[in-house]
Amino acid sequence: MAGDIDLSGLIGPGDRVVISQGCAEPQTLCEALVAAAAETGPFETFVGPLFSKTFDGAQMQFASYGAMGRAARLARAGRLDIWPLHYSEVSQAFATGRIRADVVLLQLARAPDGRLGATLSNDYALAAASSARVVLAEINAQAPWCCGAELDPDLRIDRLIETDRPLVALDSPPLGDAERAIGRHVAGLVPDGATLQLGIGALPDAILEALTGHRDLGVHSGMIADGLVPLLEAGVVTNARKSRDRGVTVTNTAFGTRRLFDFVDRNAEVRLAPAAYTHSFEAVAGQAGIVAINAALEVDLEGNVNCEVSEGRMLGGTGGLLDFTRGARAADRGRAVTVLRATDRTGAVNRIVPRVAAVTVPKTDVDVVVTEFGVADLRGLGRRGRAEALIAIAPPSAREALAEACR
């Protein structure tokens, strides 16, 4: 199909191409984009998290707000320029033209009544499309219709193609003893009726698994994944006690498998809202009892958090971390929780360190840190107290060296 779509005449040297992210990737258009790169002068492609192999071997240049998913491979190859942006800023920057968008590639879904909407991600690509020179859209018959992501009827689309192919999927990672221990620790910090913000991956899945005995939880998040579906189906997540959007799970993106896609399809109790709402300080801080839970790569003895660099390689980004952390800290009964394994999966690399390789979340914004060895509540502690609390949740084999580093 991609061979029948010629994009070379629509993209020029120096252009910036913006594509929908994650499971919303318009695969047929992106495959045509890779084919056009060989015939078109150099251009830049702006991506978010990548879960497909579409761009693995492409000799192209990319930009992003982080190196999430397979985008980390592009970063290691020197082909990804990472911009230090809060996720809440990205859409606004495209909408105002502060970040230029020349060509936009979207994946859309069609409602039974014929309306078009974004699918699985109400993201910056829609904002970029409002001012782009060329907007191309792929309507995938297998894409779910997501409430809240309906297209602006005034949005100009220059070319539409129809496809019917499986969506890019993100499988749930396996859970080990460390992840499940972290899940149990975090579950003890979450009261009934709390509103959750979580990311995706093994740790968020383990936390959701540990929450099956809770009641009337809510969700206001930047993303949701398959792990949330059992809690929604079992009535653990009801959104009944949220102070905003009562009765509705609110998210900006949905990244998972067919199980999640089918659950959100035409489900009015799940709403995909733009980042201007999901990540806004006012919306997060106005959600009483919100618990923002985010994974880290490293935490140092002062409480600084690194979510970007591991062993000298880019593996993440700022994303919505500070958006949700600061909003949750300002909310009535809000909490900001940082979770990480105490070591890497090999057990050889400690993740509680004297100094982090990069500061994504500064020590002044960190409330609680959780590893498989316990909970370090840093609120109200000075430098010495913080160090002692963090050493106590480090691997036992590393504690003596960390104490020496502290001294």
Disulfide bonds with the S-S distance in Angstrom:
none
